[in-house]
Amino acid sequence: MKNRCTTICGILLLTTMAFVALSTGQESAPLKLGATVPLPAIKDGDFDHFGKDVEGNRLFLTGEANGSVEIFDSRSNKHIHSITGMKSPHALLYRGDTKKLFVVDGDDSQVKVYDGTTYQLLGHISLAVDADSMAYDPATKYMYVVNGGRAAKTRYSLITAIDTNTSTKVRDVKIDTNWIEALLLEKSGPRMFCVLTAQNAIGVMDRTANSLSDTWHLPAEDKHPVSLGFDEPNHRLFVVTREPGKLVVLNSDNGKVVAELAAPGMVDDLSFDPETKRIYLAGDGFLNVYTQQDPDHYSLLTKIPTSFRAKTGMLVPEWKHYYLAVPRHQKRPAEVRIYDMQ
């Protein structure tokens, strides 16, 4: 009888421990799929970037291969409008104070300006071919756009400053590389970080200057950098590479490597939440979430299976959601998956 009781008690204890572990794991999961918005009208091809109108509760998504900007209501999680007539939209910016939407249309060599209420085209700013990534400075109202380079068949690229108050070009800065991906602006100072993909390096410049002040080369085995994130108070710059898929953490004062972690392949977007100290990476087939224990130490929290080429994602802390664009694949319609932050 004693042995039997011991066995039963042991089983109950193990069952309880397993339940507690399972419950704890569920409670601590950083993301939970909350809703899905189907996009049956979207054809095959990639999305590129999200944008947001926090006060107006709208989410924007560029349908790069479909020549459109898709617009969603963040309260009802419904698709509400499509802006069409573009060739290859990439990055975008919505200014709530002027109610204008700026869309970088790469194949049309323009930044197109739309009325944020009627979605009517108001005008455009001409750029070099293959205009793509951008960064926005809310202090000066300048929008910095990467253009030129490989598609323009030049050995250099341009970073063009656009005054979004007047919708006019301010100046072009020539960078001696034919492939630049992401841009990121420092808030506490004048620096701009540039992903010099062709050089497997990060360029640093004063955004009021006309040239790079420094170039930080990544380790030899880390190639094809694409996206950036920034923990500015802790002086940590996050870089994602595709060959291989890796998250590289740099000291933003000197460019020295602090940490490296495996990441999904083909990542396009990186989001860092300074409140929770979490990093979100959407790549081909997986969405990874990492946690920052301290500025020098990081670990993987979860790896969520997603879908083919689902590489466009954005965290919106104001709404407590992470948005992931999933392209059409094998007759399954395109969609936007909405994950709740836990």
N, C-alpha and C positions, 0 to 999 in steps of 0.2 A: 504493500500500500504506500509505504514511504517513497519507494522508487517511482511508483506511478505518479504520486503527487509532485515529486521533483520534476518528472518529465513534463507533466501538464503545465506546471508553473514556468518551466523553461520555455515551452512553446508560447505560452501567453506573453512572457517577457519579450521574446524575439518578435512576436507579432506586434506588440505595442511599440517596440523600438522601430520596427519597419514603418509602422503607420506614422509615428512622429517624424521620422526622417523624411517620408514622402510628403507629409503636410508641410514640414519646414521648407523642403525644396520648392513646393508649389507656392508657398507664401513669399519666398525670396526670389522667384523668377522675375527678372527685370522687365520683361515684356509679356503681354498676353494678347493674342489676336482677338480684337473686339468687333470688327466689322470688315466687310469687303464690298467695294464698289465696282461693279462690272462695267467694262467699256467695250461693248460689242461692235461699235462703229470703228474702232481703231484697227488698222491693218497691221500686217507683220512689220517688225522693226523696233528699234530702241526708243526709249525715253531718255531724257538727259538730266534735267534738274527741276526741283521744286522751288516755289516761291510762296510767300504768305502775306496775307492782309489780316493782321491780328485783330484790329478793331472791327473790321468788316466781316470777320469770320469767313474768309475765303482762302482757299488753297489753289495755287496755280501749278500746272505741270506742263513742261514742254514735250510735245510729241515730235521728237527730232525727225523720225522717218516718215511722219504723217503730215508735217508742215502745219502743225496746229498747237495752240495752247488750250489745255483742258482746265476747266474751272469748276471747283467744288464748294459746296456749303459745308463748313466744318461742324455745324450744329446738327444738321440732319444727315450728314455723311452721304449726300447725293450729288451727282454730277449735274451742273446747272447750265453750262454754256461751253461752246467751243469757238475759239477765234481761229479762223482758217485763212488761207491765202499766203502763208509763209513758205519758204523753201526748206529751211533747216534750222528751226529755233533751238537755241541752246540754253543760255542762262537768262534770267529775268529779274527785274526789280519792280516792286510796287511802292510808290510813294503815297501814303495815305493823306499827307497834308495837301498835296496838289491833285490827288486822285488821278494819277497817271501811271500807266504800266509801260515799262521799258523792256523790250524783248530783243535779245541779240540773235539776229537771223544770219547765220554764218554763210550759207551759200548765196545769199543776196547781198552780202558785204555791207550790212546795215545794222544799226540799232533802230528798231521801229518803235514809235511812241503811240500809245493808244489811250483813249479816254477810259478811265477806270470804271465808269458807270455804264456807258453805252457800248463800250468796246469798239468804238469807231476809230479808224486810223487817223491820227492827227498829223503825222509827219515822220521823218526819219533823219538819221545822221549817217553819212557815208563813211565806210571804213574799208580796209583792205579785205581781200577774200579770206574765208575761213575764220571769221570772228567767232569767238567761242566763250571762254571763261570770263568772269568779271568779278569785281569787288566794289563795294560801295562805302564811301566815307560820309557819314551823316553830318559831320561837322562842316565840311566844305560843300556838301551836296554833289561831290564829284563821283562819277562812275568810271572805273578803270576797266578797260576791255582789252583782252588779248586778241590780236589779229595778224594776218600775214604769216610768213614762215613757209612751211612745206607746200601747202596748196598754192601759195603765191610764187613758188619756185625761187625764193630768196634765201640767202644764208642767214638772214636775221628775221626777227619777229618784232612786232610793235606792241607797245602797251599804250593805248590811247586814253587820255583823260577827257571825259565828257561832262560838261556842266548841265546837270539835270534841271536846273532852274530855267535855263534858256534853251535847252536841247541843242547845244552847239559844241563842237569840238574845241577843246582848249589847247592840246598839244599832243604830239606823238613822241614816245621815247623808244629809241631803237635799242634792242637787246641782241647781242651777237650769238644767237642760237636760233635754229629754225623750228623749234618745237617747245612751246611753253604750255603747260596745263593750268593748274589752279593758281589763283592769287589770294593773298590774305593780308589784311591791314592790321597793324598794331593800333590799339586804342589809346595807349598812354604815351605814344610817341609817333614820329613821322615815318617809321619803317614800313616797307612793303616786302612781303616774302613771295617769291615766285618759284614755281616748280619748273626747273629747267630739265624737262624730260630727256631731251637729246643728249644732255651731259650727265644724266643721273646725279643731279645736284640741286641744291636750293640756292637761289639768288636772293641777295639782300640789297635793298636800295632805299634811300630817302625818297619818298614819293614826290618831293619838290625838286629832285635832282634829275639829271638826264642820263645817268648810267648806274650800273651796279656798284655798290661799295664793297661787296664781299661775295664769294661763292663758296658754299659748303658742299663738298663732294660726299656722297653717301659711300658706305663700304662697298668694295668691289663686287661683292656677291649680290648686292641689292640694286636691281635695275628696274627701269620703267616706272619712276614715281609719277603719281597722278593727282593725289588730293592732300589737303592740309587741314589741320585743326590746331587750336592754340589754347593752352592754359596760361594765360598771360601773367596772372599774379605769381605763379610758380615758375615762370620762365621755361616752359616746356612746349616745344613745337612737335606736333604729331604729323608724320609723313606716311603715306601708304604706297607700297610698291606692288607691281604686278608680276615681276619676274625675280624671285618667286613672290607669291602673295605674302606680304609682311607689313606689320605695323612697326615703324621705327620712331623712337622718341629721341628728340634732340634737345640739348640745352640751347635756348633761343638767344643766349648771350654770345656764344662762341661756336655753335654748330656741332659740338661734340655729341657722340651717340651715348645715350643714357640707358636705353633698353630696346630690345627687339622681341617681337612676338609673331607667331604664325598668324596669317590672315586669309580670308577667302580669296579666290582668284577674281580678277577683273573688277575690283572695287572701283567705284566712281565717286562716291560721296562719303564723307566722314562727318559725324556730329559729335561734339563734346558738350556734356552738360556739367557746368562748373558746380552746380548745387549738389548733385549726386556723385560727382567725380567718375562718371561713366562715359565710355567712348563707344560709339555705334558705327559699325562698318557693314554696308550692304555690298555683297559681291555675287558672283555667279553660283547660285545654288544655296547660299547660306547668308544669314545675318548674324554677325558676331557682336557680342556686348562684352566690353572689358571694364574692369574697375581699377582705379588708381588708389593703391594703398597709401602711397606718399609720392612725391615728385619723381623718385628714382625706381619705384617698384609698381608693377602692373600684373594683372592676371586675367584670364578669360573667365567670365561669369557664365555665359551660355552661348551655344551655337545652334541657331534655329534654322532648320531646313526651309528653303523658300522655293525658288523656281529658276528655270533657265534664263540667264542674263537679267535677273532682277537685281540690278546694280544701282538703281536710282532711289535714294532714300533721304529722308530729312526728319530730324527730331524737332518738334515744336513744344518746348517746355510749357509755354503759356496755356496750351490746350491739353497737356499731359498725354500727348500722342506721338508715336513714330509712324511715319507714312512710308510705304514701300510701293514703287511702281513695278508691276509685273507685265512684261510684254506678252503679246499673243504668241502661243507656241503649240504646235501639233493640234490645231483646231480648237484649242482652249482659248477663250476670249481674254483680251487684256483686262487688267483690273488694278485697282489700288487697294492694298491691304492696310488696315489701320490697327496698329498695336497700341494697347493701353500701357502706360508706364505704371509699374507696380511699386 
